[in-house]
Amino acid sequence: MNDPYEDNSPGPSSLGRSGRLVVPSDTEDLPVVAKAIVCATNGNVNVVPVANADDAPVPFIGVPAGYVIPYQVRRVMAAGTTATVYTLED
Protein backbone atom coordinates (compact mmCIF):
# COMPACT_ATOMS: atom_id res chain seq x y z
CA MET A 1 0.00 0.00 0.00
CA ASN A 2 1.27 3.46 -0.85
CA ASP A 3 1.14 5.75 2.21
CA PRO A 4 1.99 9.34 1.25
CA TYR A 5 1.64 10.44 4.90
CA GLU A 6 4.00 7.96 6.58
CA ASP A 7 6.78 10.55 6.92
CA ASN A 8 4.53 13.22 8.46
CA SER A 9 5.30 13.92 12.10
CA PRO A 10 2.28 13.17 14.29
CA GLY A 11 1.17 15.89 16.67
CA PRO A 12 -1.81 16.92 18.78
CA SER A 13 -3.60 18.55 15.86
CA SER A 14 -2.77 15.97 13.19
CA LEU A 15 -5.24 13.35 12.06
CA GLY A 16 -5.07 9.98 13.77
CA ARG A 17 -3.18 7.09 12.19
CA SER A 18 -4.66 4.37 14.38
CA GLY A 19 -7.52 3.70 16.73
CA ARG A 20 -9.08 0.99 18.83
CA LEU A 21 -12.40 0.10 20.37
CA VAL A 22 -12.52 1.31 23.98
CA VAL A 23 -13.62 -0.99 26.77
CA PRO A 24 -14.65 1.52 29.45
CA SER A 25 -13.22 1.00 32.95
CA ASP A 26 -13.55 2.92 36.19
CA THR A 27 -10.07 1.80 37.32
CA GLU A 28 -7.86 1.15 34.26
CA ASP A 29 -6.30 3.74 31.96
CA LEU A 30 -6.19 3.22 28.20
CA PRO A 31 -3.04 1.42 26.97
CA VAL A 32 -2.06 4.61 25.11
CA VAL A 33 -3.24 8.17 25.79
CA ALA A 34 -5.77 8.95 23.07
CA LYS A 35 -5.43 12.13 21.04
CA ALA A 36 -9.24 12.21 21.14
CA ILE A 37 -12.23 9.89 21.50
CA VAL A 38 -14.73 9.38 18.68
CA CYS A 39 -18.32 8.34 19.42
CA ALA A 40 -19.52 5.55 17.13
CA THR A 41 -23.05 5.55 18.57
CA ASN A 42 -25.28 8.10 20.28
CA GLY A 43 -25.06 8.18 24.06
CA ASN A 44 -23.14 9.47 27.04
CA VAL A 45 -19.37 9.44 27.48
CA ASN A 46 -17.51 10.02 30.75
CA VAL A 47 -13.77 10.62 30.22
CA VAL A 48 -10.73 11.40 32.36
CA PRO A 49 -8.49 13.83 30.45
CA VAL A 50 -4.77 13.11 30.61
CA ALA A 51 -4.03 15.82 33.22
CA ASN A 52 -7.10 15.28 35.44
CA ALA A 53 -7.13 13.29 38.66
CA ASP A 54 -8.95 9.95 38.76
CA ASP A 55 -11.85 11.57 40.60
CA ALA A 56 -12.26 14.38 38.06
CA PRO A 57 -13.91 12.90 34.96
CA VAL A 58 -15.60 15.12 32.39
CA PRO A 59 -19.09 13.95 31.34
CA PHE A 60 -20.54 14.43 27.87
CA ILE A 61 -24.29 13.82 27.86
CA GLY A 62 -26.36 12.97 24.80
CA VAL A 63 -23.55 13.10 22.26
CA PRO A 64 -24.36 12.10 18.67
CA ALA A 65 -22.56 9.43 16.68
CA GLY A 66 -19.53 10.99 15.01
CA TYR A 67 -18.86 13.46 17.81
CA VAL A 68 -15.18 13.86 18.74
CA ILE A 69 -14.44 14.42 22.45
CA PRO A 70 -11.96 17.36 22.36
CA TYR A 71 -9.55 16.13 25.05
CA GLN A 72 -6.46 13.98 25.17
CA VAL A 73 -7.94 11.10 27.17
CA ARG A 74 -6.31 8.56 29.47
CA ARG A 75 -9.47 6.80 30.72
CA VAL A 76 -13.04 6.26 29.58
CA MET A 77 -15.15 5.57 32.64
CA ALA A 78 -17.61 2.67 32.66
CA ALA A 79 -19.86 4.65 35.00
CA GLY A 80 -21.78 7.10 32.88
CA THR A 81 -20.64 5.84 29.47
CA THR A 82 -23.35 4.40 27.23
CA ALA A 83 -21.95 5.20 23.77
CA THR A 84 -19.58 2.94 21.83
CA VAL A 85 -16.32 4.85 21.45
CA TYR A 86 -12.98 4.50 19.66
CA THR A 87 -9.64 6.15 20.30
CA LEU A 88 -7.93 8.48 17.86
CA GLU A 89 -4.18 7.81 18.08
CA ASP A 90 -1.00 8.72 16.21
C-alpha positions as CSV (number, residue, x, y, z in Angstrom):
1,M,0.0,0.0,0.0
2,N,1.3,3.5,-0.9
3,D,1.1,5.8,2.2
4,P,2.0,9.3,1.2
5,Y,1.6,10.4,4.9
6,E,4.0,8.0,6.6
7,D,6.8,10.5,6.9
8,N,4.5,13.2,8.5
9,S,5.3,13.9,12.1
10,P,2.3,13.2,14.3
11,G,1.2,15.9,16.7
12,P,-1.8,16.9,18.8
13,S,-3.6,18.6,15.9
14,S,-2.8,16.0,13.2
15,L,-5.2,13.3,12.1
16,G,-5.1,10.0,13.8
17,R,-3.2,7.1,12.2
18,S,-4.7,4.4,14.4
19,G,-7.5,3.7,16.7
20,R,-9.1,1.0,18.8
21,L,-12.4,0.1,20.4
22,V,-12.5,1.3,24.0
23,V,-13.6,-1.0,26.8
24,P,-14.6,1.5,29.5
25,S,-13.2,1.0,33.0
26,D,-13.5,2.9,36.2
27,T,-10.1,1.8,37.3
28,E,-7.9,1.2,34.3
29,D,-6.3,3.7,32.0
30,L,-6.2,3.2,28.2
31,P,-3.0,1.4,27.0
32,V,-2.1,4.6,25.1
33,V,-3.2,8.2,25.8
34,A,-5.8,8.9,23.1
35,K,-5.4,12.1,21.0
36,A,-9.2,12.2,21.1
37,I,-12.2,9.9,21.5
38,V,-14.7,9.4,18.7
39,C,-18.3,8.3,19.4
40,A,-19.5,5.5,17.1
41,T,-23.0,5.5,18.6
42,N,-25.3,8.1,20.3
43,G,-25.1,8.2,24.1
44,N,-23.1,9.5,27.0
45,V,-19.4,9.4,27.5
46,N,-17.5,10.0,30.8
47,V,-13.8,10.6,30.2
48,V,-10.7,11.4,32.4
49,P,-8.5,13.8,30.4
50,V,-4.8,13.1,30.6
51,A,-4.0,15.8,33.2
52,N,-7.1,15.3,35.4
53,A,-7.1,13.3,38.7
54,D,-8.9,10.0,38.8
55,D,-11.8,11.6,40.6
56,A,-12.3,14.4,38.1
57,P,-13.9,12.9,35.0
58,V,-15.6,15.1,32.4
59,P,-19.1,13.9,31.3
60,F,-20.5,14.4,27.9
61,I,-24.3,13.8,27.9
62,G,-26.4,13.0,24.8
63,V,-23.5,13.1,22.3
64,P,-24.4,12.1,18.7
65,A,-22.6,9.4,16.7
66,G,-19.5,11.0,15.0
67,Y,-18.9,13.5,17.8
68,V,-15.2,13.9,18.7
69,I,-14.4,14.4,22.4
70,P,-12.0,17.4,22.4
71,Y,-9.6,16.1,25.1
72,Q,-6.5,14.0,25.2
73,V,-7.9,11.1,27.2
74,R,-6.3,8.6,29.5
75,R,-9.5,6.8,30.7
76,V,-13.0,6.3,29.6
77,M,-15.2,5.6,32.6
78,A,-17.6,2.7,32.7
79,A,-19.9,4.6,35.0
80,G,-21.8,7.1,32.9
81,T,-20.6,5.8,29.5
82,T,-23.4,4.4,27.2
83,A,-21.9,5.2,23.8
84,T,-19.6,2.9,21.8
85,V,-16.3,4.8,21.5
86,Y,-13.0,4.5,19.7
87,T,-9.6,6.1,20.3
88,L,-7.9,8.5,17.9
89,E,-4.2,7.8,18.1
90,D,-1.0,8.7,16.2
